[in-house]
Amino acid sequence: MAHLRKRGQNSWQICIEKGRDPITGKRNRIYKTVNGTKKEAEKEMHKLAHEVETGAYIEPSEMTVKEFLLQWFEDYCESNLAPSTLESYEIIIKSHLIPALGDIKVSDLEPMHIKRYQTHKLKNGRRDGKEGGLSKRTVQYHHRVLSKALKHAVKWRIIDNNPAEVIEAPSPDTPEIKALTHDQTKRLLNVAKDWIHDIIYIALYTGMRRSEVLALRWQDIDFKEQKLQVKQAVTNPVGKGLIFRKPKTDSSIRPIDVDEDIIEILKRRKKEQQENQLKFGDKYNNEYNLVFCKPTGEPMRPQTVTRNFNRVAKKAELSQFRLHDLRHTHATLMLQAGVHPKIVQERLGHSTISQTLDTYSHVIPSMQKEAVQKLKNSLENK
């Protein structure tokens, strides 16, 4: 049986009778307060009564957003996400979502809470001490993480609906793909020295990601056939040290043909490692058989490589470029040279050719102009 009682201006209390407790004999009642007109309250009352009758009703949870997110991170994220994804989820959850929404009960979380969170993050969401907000793309990612978590809350019958589903995430602007010119690549390589030069060179000429270059092993190199095999990647999650594992997509596991210049660089690195092994003796330990490691054989941290690249870029007056832009440069220069997009896709490890074309669409117009000119030259020569 359901009852509706007026509590105040546009405020109503719904009471659903669930019978008596078989042990204590006390009446079991469900109460819910709603705002709106009487007609709207009656509609909500009938909906609630139907849920109780059919067994679809979920008791409001006392669990807070903080408690749920930490539980979800432990029960789902840690066993299902790749290390790099896990690291980004942990930062978003612990540094952003929990401080802003953590004290709210999961059952009380409303779409408006989420909308306010987005607005706040876009205006002044930075946590590095600097003024300003986060980018639309970053806030969109926050929304994706929260919505994914709340979907599990629905599956686990903690809440009956996902409030994030009715809120649109910010639409990010199309990111600008930065690629170095031929002259800029020469300038960068001229400034770089020693191991950072070799990493920059290999990244430029293979399109490999930082995580892939640092996980490259000697057994992944075929010196005779001049070919590299990308079989693993390295990440450095907060507080968990370096983790080597397979790339998160099958397409990222790939062969990459290289030329004699890269082979010579690799031979030089091999010789240097052998010299370091003699120099450090028992202190030398390259247990992962890595191509790029510290002089003592220990793995290099990705952050160390990025810092050294930034110093080189600054010295070359190319501070506007990131280490990852070497990958964009590889793809852009290959496409501009007339290399088929399918080959570029395979070298980058993209899952589909459309991903490659969408990412580097800025190159396509110039390719079309060149194609028209080539066709004209071909016809006129005949």
PyMOL commands that set and color helices and strands:
alter all, ss='L'
color gray80, all
select helices_A, chain A and resi 38-54+65-80+83-101+106-108+111-124+136-155+163-166+182-191+194-206+210-213+218-220+250-252+260-283+302-315+325-336+341-348+353-359+361-381
alter helices_A, ss='H'
color red, helices_A
select strands_A, chain A and resi 2-8+11-20+27-35+221-222+227-230+233-235+243-245+254-257
alter strands_A, ss='S'
color yellow, strands_A
deselect
rebuild
show_as cartoon
